[in-house]
């Protein structure tokens, strides 16, 4: 059994490296998209919490003023 030449072994390693780089690039893109989505969801959550707090405070303030008045 003859051993493969050095050039063919290096070519094989280069092909594997290219495939790994492609896969890592794909993973990086997916993580970036997920990060952007989470950031957007967090902004929505903060907006909803602030809106709810303001609405509650205004409602309670109105009820107190009606009760006192």
Biopython code that builds the backbone (N, CA, C, O; Angstrom):
import numpy as np
from Bio.PDB.StructureBuilder import StructureBuilder

atoms = [
    (1, "UNK", "N", (0.844, -1.171, 0.000)),
    (1, "UNK", "CA", (0.000, 0.000, 0.000)),
    (1, "UNK", "C", (0.891, 1.237, 0.000)),
    (1, "UNK", "O", (1.795, 1.383, 0.823)),
    (2, "UNK", "N", (0.605, 2.117, -0.951)),
    (2, "UNK", "CA", (1.437, 3.304, -1.093)),
    (2, "UNK", "C", (0.818, 4.467, -0.327)),
    (2, "UNK", "O", (-0.399, 4.651, -0.332)),
    (3, "UNK", "N", (1.673, 5.253, 0.335)),
    (3, "UNK", "CA", (1.243, 6.403, 1.120)),
    (3, "UNK", "C", (0.946, 7.566, 0.176)),
    (3, "UNK", "O", (1.680, 7.768, -0.792)),
    (4, "UNK", "N", (-0.135, 8.351, 0.442)),
    (4, "UNK", "CA", (-0.448, 9.491, -0.427)),
    (4, "UNK", "C", (0.688, 10.516, -0.405)),
    (4, "UNK", "O", (1.435, 10.630, 0.567)),
    (5, "UNK", "N", (0.788, 11.243, -1.494)),
    (5, "UNK", "CA", (1.858, 12.233, -1.582)),
    (5, "UNK", "C", (1.571, 13.398, -0.636)),
    (5, "UNK", "O", (0.445, 13.613, -0.188)),
    (6, "UNK", "N", (2.634, 14.132, -0.357)),
    (6, "UNK", "CA", (2.518, 15.273, 0.548)),
    (6, "UNK", "C", (1.553, 16.311, -0.025)),
    (6, "UNK", "O", (0.768, 16.901, 0.717)),
    (7, "UNK", "N", (1.605, 16.537, -1.346)),
    (7, "UNK", "CA", (0.717, 17.521, -1.967)),
    (7, "UNK", "C", (-0.746, 17.139, -1.798)),
    (7, "UNK", "O", (-1.576, 17.998, -1.499)),
    (8, "UNK", "N", (-1.071, 15.871, -1.983)),
    (8, "UNK", "CA", (-2.476, 15.456, -1.854)),
    (8, "UNK", "C", (-2.935, 15.547, -0.400)),
    (8, "UNK", "O", (-4.092, 15.873, -0.132)),
    (9, "UNK", "N", (-2.039, 15.262, 0.528)),
    (9, "UNK", "CA", (-2.403, 15.375, 1.951)),
    (9, "UNK", "C", (-2.626, 16.836, 2.331)),
    (9, "UNK", "O", (-3.571, 17.151, 3.055)),
    (10, "UNK", "N", (-1.762, 17.729, 1.846)),
    (10, "UNK", "CA", (-1.925, 19.156, 2.124)),
    (10, "UNK", "C", (-3.210, 19.662, 1.471)),
    (10, "UNK", "O", (-3.943, 20.437, 2.085)),
    (11, "UNK", "N", (-3.492, 19.244, 0.256)),
    (11, "UNK", "CA", (-4.713, 19.652, -0.433)),
    (11, "UNK", "C", (-5.944, 19.196, 0.344)),
    (11, "UNK", "O", (-6.927, 19.929, 0.450)),
    (12, "UNK", "N", (-5.884, 18.003, 0.877)),
    (12, "UNK", "CA", (-6.995, 17.486, 1.678)),
    (12, "UNK", "C", (-7.193, 18.329, 2.937)),
    (12, "UNK", "O", (-8.322, 18.664, 3.295)),
    (13, "UNK", "N", (-6.098, 18.668, 3.601)),
    (13, "UNK", "CA", (-6.188, 19.508, 4.796)),
    (13, "UNK", "C", (-6.716, 20.905, 4.468)),
    (13, "UNK", "O", (-7.485, 21.474, 5.244)),
    (14, "UNK", "N", (-6.313, 21.456, 3.335)),
    (14, "UNK", "CA", (-6.808, 22.769, 2.923)),
    (14, "UNK", "C", (-8.307, 22.727, 2.649)),
    (14, "UNK", "O", (-9.025, 23.674, 2.969)),
    (15, "UNK", "N", (-8.780, 21.635, 2.060)),
    (15, "UNK", "CA", (-10.214, 21.497, 1.797)),
    (15, "UNK", "C", (-10.996, 21.422, 3.103)),
    (15, "UNK", "O", (-12.063, 22.021, 3.236)),
    (16, "UNK", "N", (-10.454, 20.682, 4.060)),
    (16, "UNK", "CA", (-11.101, 20.581, 5.367)),
    (16, "UNK", "C", (-11.115, 21.944, 6.045)),
    (16, "UNK", "O", (-12.121, 22.327, 6.643)),
    (17, "UNK", "N", (-10.021, 22.673, 5.958)),
    (17, "UNK", "CA", (-9.945, 24.005, 6.563)),
    (17, "UNK", "C", (-10.978, 24.944, 5.943)),
    (17, "UNK", "O", (-11.624, 25.710, 6.659)),
    (18, "UNK", "N", (-11.138, 24.893, 4.636)),
    (18, "UNK", "CA", (-12.111, 25.745, 3.956)),
    (18, "UNK", "C", (-13.529, 25.408, 4.405)),
    (18, "UNK", "O", (-14.355, 26.297, 4.609)),
    (19, "UNK", "N", (-13.798, 24.120, 4.556)),
    (19, "UNK", "CA", (-15.124, 23.696, 5.008)),
    (19, "UNK", "C", (-15.382, 24.158, 6.446)),
    (19, "UNK", "O", (-16.486, 24.599, 6.763)),
    (20, "UNK", "N", (-14.389, 24.061, 7.303)),
    (20, "UNK", "CA", (-14.532, 24.512, 8.691)),
    (20, "UNK", "C", (-14.755, 26.021, 8.727)),
    (20, "UNK", "O", (-15.608, 26.500, 9.474)),
    (21, "UNK", "N", (-13.999, 26.774, 7.927)),
    (21, "UNK", "CA", (-14.178, 28.228, 7.869)),
    (21, "UNK", "C", (-15.590, 28.593, 7.415)),
    (21, "UNK", "O", (-16.196, 29.523, 7.948)),
    (22, "UNK", "N", (-16.108, 27.867, 6.438)),
    (22, "UNK", "CA", (-17.465, 28.119, 5.946)),
    (22, "UNK", "C", (-18.494, 27.844, 7.040)),
    (22, "UNK", "O", (-19.424, 28.628, 7.233)),
    (23, "UNK", "N", (-18.332, 26.758, 7.737)),
    (23, "UNK", "CA", (-19.271, 26.414, 8.816)),
    (23, "UNK", "C", (-19.198, 27.420, 9.963)),
    (23, "UNK", "O", (-20.228, 27.820, 10.505)),
    (24, "UNK", "N", (-17.994, 27.825, 10.329)),
    (24, "UNK", "CA", (-17.850, 28.810, 11.400)),
    (24, "UNK", "C", (-18.447, 30.156, 10.996)),
    (24, "UNK", "O", (-19.050, 30.843, 11.821)),
    (25, "UNK", "N", (-18.281, 30.528, 9.737)),
    (25, "UNK", "CA", (-18.891, 31.764, 9.243)),
    (25, "UNK", "C", (-20.406, 31.702, 9.320)),
    (25, "UNK", "O", (-21.060, 32.682, 9.676)),
    (26, "UNK", "N", (-20.958, 30.545, 8.984)),
    (26, "UNK", "CA", (-22.405, 30.359, 9.063)),
    (26, "UNK", "C", (-22.889, 30.468, 10.510)),
    (26, "UNK", "O", (-23.914, 31.094, 10.779)),
    (27, "UNK", "N", (-22.165, 29.869, 11.418)),
    (27, "UNK", "CA", (-22.529, 29.930, 12.844)),
    (27, "UNK", "C", (-22.435, 31.362, 13.343)),
    (27, "UNK", "O", (-23.302, 31.821, 14.086)),
    (28, "UNK", "N", (-21.402, 32.059, 12.945)),
    (28, "UNK", "CA", (-21.226, 33.458, 13.360)),
    (28, "UNK", "C", (-22.388, 34.323, 12.865)),
    (28, "UNK", "O", (-22.893, 35.167, 13.605)),
    (29, "UNK", "N", (-22.808, 34.115, 11.620)),
    (29, "UNK", "CA", (-23.934, 34.878, 11.075)),
    (29, "UNK", "C", (-25.223, 34.586, 11.839)),
    (29, "UNK", "O", (-26.001, 35.496, 12.125)),
    (30, "UNK", "N", (-25.444, 33.318, 12.168)),
    (30, "UNK", "CA", (-26.649, 32.948, 12.911)),
    (30, "UNK", "C", (-26.628, 33.540, 14.312)),
    (30, "UNK", "O", (-27.664, 33.988, 14.802)),
    (31, "UNK", "N", (-25.478, 33.553, 14.964)),
    (31, "UNK", "CA", (-25.379, 34.141, 16.294)),
    (31, "UNK", "C", (-25.613, 35.656, 16.254)),
    (31, "UNK", "O", (-26.243, 36.212, 17.154)),
    (32, "UNK", "N", (-25.112, 36.310, 15.227)),
    (32, "UNK", "CA", (-25.329, 37.747, 15.077)),
    (32, "UNK", "C", (-26.811, 38.042, 14.885)),
    (32, "UNK", "O", (-27.335, 38.984, 15.480)),
    (33, "UNK", "N", (-27.487, 37.255, 14.068)),
    (33, "UNK", "CA", (-28.926, 37.446, 13.850)),
    (33, "UNK", "C", (-29.698, 37.215, 15.147)),
    (33, "UNK", "O", (-30.632, 37.956, 15.454)),
    (34, "UNK", "N", (-29.317, 36.201, 15.899)),
    (34, "UNK", "CA", (-29.977, 35.916, 17.176)),
    (34, "UNK", "C", (-29.752, 37.051, 18.166)),
    (34, "UNK", "O", (-30.667, 37.435, 18.893)),
    (35, "UNK", "N", (-28.546, 37.582, 18.194)),
    (35, "UNK", "CA", (-28.229, 38.697, 19.088)),
    (35, "UNK", "C", (-29.068, 39.925, 18.736)),
    (35, "UNK", "O", (-29.585, 40.597, 19.628)),
    (36, "UNK", "N", (-29.203, 40.217, 17.464)),
    (36, "UNK", "CA", (-30.015, 41.354, 17.033)),
    (36, "UNK", "C", (-31.480, 41.166, 17.404)),
    (36, "UNK", "O", (-32.147, 42.111, 17.826)),
    (37, "UNK", "N", (-31.975, 39.950, 17.247)),
    (37, "UNK", "CA", (-33.370, 39.662, 17.591)),
    (37, "UNK", "C", (-33.592, 39.825, 19.092)),
    (37, "UNK", "O", (-34.597, 40.400, 19.510)),
    (38, "UNK", "N", (-32.664, 39.325, 19.904)),
    (38, "UNK", "CA", (-32.801, 39.439, 21.354)),
    (38, "UNK", "C", (-32.760, 40.899, 21.788)),
    (38, "UNK", "O", (-33.498, 41.301, 22.688)),
    (39, "UNK", "N", (-31.908, 41.687, 21.159)),
    (39, "UNK", "CA", (-31.814, 43.112, 21.480)),
    (39, "UNK", "C", (-33.130, 43.812, 21.161)),
    (39, "UNK", "O", (-33.603, 44.639, 21.940)),
    (40, "UNK", "N", (-33.712, 43.483, 20.030)),
    (40, "UNK", "CA", (-34.994, 44.068, 19.635)),
    (40, "UNK", "C", (-36.092, 43.655, 20.599)),
    (40, "UNK", "O", (-36.910, 44.485, 20.995)),
    (41, "UNK", "N", (-36.122, 42.383, 20.982)),
    (41, "UNK", "CA", (-37.123, 41.904, 21.925)),
    (41, "UNK", "C", (-36.972, 42.586, 23.280)),
    (41, "UNK", "O", (-37.970, 42.882, 23.936)),
    (42, "UNK", "N", (-35.747, 42.836, 23.702)),
    (42, "UNK", "CA", (-35.519, 43.493, 24.984)),
    (42, "UNK", "C", (-36.047, 44.916, 24.947)),
    (42, "UNK", "O", (-36.651, 45.368, 25.920)),
    (43, "UNK", "N", (-35.834, 45.637, 23.848)),
    (43, "UNK", "CA", (-36.350, 47.006, 23.737)),
    (43, "UNK", "C", (-37.872, 47.021, 23.819)),
    (43, "UNK", "O", (-38.453, 47.893, 24.463)),
    (44, "UNK", "N", (-38.516, 46.057, 23.167)),
    (44, "UNK", "CA", (-39.974, 45.960, 23.240)),
    (44, "UNK", "C", (-40.416, 45.697, 24.675)),
    (44, "UNK", "O", (-41.373, 46.306, 25.150)),
    (45, "UNK", "N", (-39.739, 44.812, 25.352)),
    (45, "UNK", "CA", (-40.100, 44.470, 26.728)),
    (45, "UNK", "C", (-39.972, 45.685, 27.635)),
    (45, "UNK", "O", (-40.864, 45.945, 28.442)),
    (46, "UNK", "N", (-38.891, 46.426, 27.518)),
    (46, "UNK", "CA", (-38.699, 47.628, 28.333)),
    (46, "UNK", "C", (-39.791, 48.650, 28.033)),
    (46, "UNK", "O", (-40.315, 49.275, 28.955)),
    (47, "UNK", "N", (-40.138, 48.828, 26.780)),
    (47, "UNK", "CA", (-41.202, 49.759, 26.408)),
    (47, "UNK", "C", (-42.544, 49.377, 26.996)),
    (47, "UNK", "O", (-43.288, 50.238, 27.465)),
    (48, "UNK", "N", (-42.856, 48.092, 26.975)),
    (48, "UNK", "CA", (-44.122, 47.615, 27.532)),
    (48, "UNK", "C", (-44.147, 47.802, 29.041)),
    (48, "UNK", "O", (-45.168, 48.216, 29.591)),
    (49, "UNK", "N", (-43.047, 47.507, 29.719)),
    (49, "UNK", "CA", (-42.990, 47.677, 31.168)),
    (49, "UNK", "C", (-43.178, 49.141, 31.543)),
    (49, "UNK", "O", (-43.941, 49.446, 32.460)),
    (50, "UNK", "N", (-42.502, 50.046, 30.857)),
    (50, "UNK", "CA", (-42.628, 51.482, 31.157)),
    (50, "UNK", "C", (-44.056, 51.956, 30.893)),
    (50, "UNK", "O", (-44.625, 52.696, 31.695)),
    (51, "UNK", "N", (-44.631, 51.532, 29.777)),
    (51, "UNK", "CA", (-46.007, 51.922, 29.464)),
    (51, "UNK", "C", (-46.985, 51.418, 30.518)),
    (51, "UNK", "O", (-47.889, 52.149, 30.923)),
    (52, "UNK", "N", (-46.816, 50.201, 30.956)),
    (52, "UNK", "CA", (-47.686, 49.633, 31.981)),
    (52, "UNK", "C", (-47.558, 50.394, 33.296)),
    (52, "UNK", "O", (-48.560, 50.682, 33.950)),
    (53, "UNK", "N", (-46.335, 50.716, 33.681)),
    (53, "UNK", "CA", (-46.130, 51.466, 34.921)),
    (53, "UNK", "C", (-46.780, 52.847, 34.837)),
    (53, "UNK", "O", (-47.445, 53.272, 35.781)),
    (54, "UNK", "N", (-46.599, 53.545, 33.729)),
    (54, "UNK", "CA", (-47.205, 54.870, 33.571)),
    (54, "UNK", "C", (-48.727, 54.789, 33.611)),
    (54, "UNK", "O", (-49.379, 55.607, 34.261)),
    (55, "UNK", "N", (-49.287, 53.812, 32.925)),
    (55, "UNK", "CA", (-50.741, 53.646, 32.917)),
    (55, "UNK", "C", (-51.264, 53.363, 34.321)),
    (55, "UNK", "O", (-52.290, 53.912, 34.725)),
    (56, "UNK", "N", (-50.568, 52.516, 35.060)),
    (56, "UNK", "CA", (-50.975, 52.200, 36.427)),
    (56, "UNK", "C", (-50.899, 53.436, 37.311)),
    (56, "UNK", "O", (-51.813, 53.689, 38.095)),
    (57, "UNK", "N", (-49.837, 54.199, 37.199)),
    (57, "UNK", "CA", (-49.686, 55.406, 38.016)),
    (57, "UNK", "C", (-50.757, 56.435, 37.685)),
    (57, "UNK", "O", (-51.310, 57.061, 38.589)),
    (58, "UNK", "N", (-51.055, 56.618, 36.417)),
    (58, "UNK", "CA", (-52.092, 57.577, 36.020)),
    (58, "UNK", "C", (-53.457, 57.119, 36.532)),
    (58, "UNK", "O", (-54.236, 57.931, 37.029)),
    (59, "UNK", "N", (-53.744, 55.844, 36.415)),
    (59, "UNK", "CA", (-55.023, 55.311, 36.896)),
    (59, "UNK", "C", (-55.157, 55.486, 38.401)),
    (59, "UNK", "O", (-56.193, 55.935, 38.890)),
    (60, "UNK", "N", (-54.106, 55.130, 39.134)),
    (60, "UNK", "CA", (-54.152, 55.292, 40.595)),
    (60, "UNK", "C", (-54.261, 56.762, 40.982)),
    (60, "UNK", "O", (-54.998, 57.107, 41.906)),
    (61, "UNK", "N", (-53.541, 57.620, 40.291)),
    (61, "UNK", "CA", (-53.627, 59.055, 40.563)),
    (61, "UNK", "C", (-55.029, 59.584, 40.324)),
    (61, "UNK", "O", (-55.533, 60.384, 41.113)),
    (62, "UNK", "N", (-55.661, 59.151, 39.253)),
    (62, "UNK", "CA", (-57.026, 59.568, 38.949)),
    (62, "UNK", "C", (-57.991, 59.069, 40.020)),
    (62, "UNK", "O", (-58.858, 59.821, 40.464)),
    (63, "UNK", "N", (-57.854, 57.828, 40.435)),
    (63, "UNK", "CA", (-58.734, 57.274, 41.465)),
    (63, "UNK", "C", (-58.567, 58.023, 42.793)),
    (63, "UNK", "O", (-59.550, 58.284, 43.488)),
    (64, "UNK", "N", (-57.342, 58.363, 43.137)),
    (64, "UNK", "CA", (-57.101, 59.101, 44.382)),
    (64, "UNK", "C", (-57.723, 60.494, 44.300)),
    (64, "UNK", "O", (-58.354, 60.950, 45.253)),
    (65, "UNK", "N", (-57.546, 61.167, 43.167)),
    (65, "UNK", "CA", (-58.117, 62.507, 43.007)),
    (65, "UNK", "C", (-59.644, 62.468, 43.038)),
    (65, "UNK", "O", (-60.267, 63.365, 43.606)),
    (66, "UNK", "N", (-60.244, 61.469, 42.450)),
    (66, "UNK", "CA", (-61.707, 61.336, 42.466)),
    (66, "UNK", "C", (-62.194, 61.075, 43.878)),
    (66, "UNK", "O", (-63.211, 61.631, 44.291)),
    (67, "UNK", "N", (-61.495, 60.246, 44.620)),
    (67, "UNK", "CA", (-61.874, 59.915, 46.003)),
    (67, "UNK", "C", (-61.725, 61.129, 46.909)),
    (67, "UNK", "O", (-62.555, 61.338, 47.794)),
    (68, "UNK", "N", (-60.674, 61.942, 46.707)),
    (68, "UNK", "CA", (-60.435, 63.122, 47.533)),
    (68, "UNK", "C", (-61.366, 64.273, 47.158)),
    (68, "UNK", "O", (-61.736, 65.093, 47.998)),
    (69, "UNK", "N", (-61.734, 64.312, 45.882)),
    (69, "UNK", "CA", (-62.515, 65.444, 45.368)),
    (69, "UNK", "C", (-63.954, 65.303, 45.611)),
    (69, "UNK", "O", (-64.733, 66.178, 45.235)),
]
sb = StructureBuilder()
sb.init_structure("model")
sb.init_model(0)
sb.init_chain("A")
sb.init_seg("    ")
for serial, (resi, resn, name, xyz) in enumerate(atoms, 1):
    if name == "N":
        sb.init_residue(resn, " ", resi, " ")
    sb.init_atom(name, np.array(xyz, "f"), 0.0, 1.0, " ", f" {name:<3s}", serial, name[0])
structure = sb.get_structure()
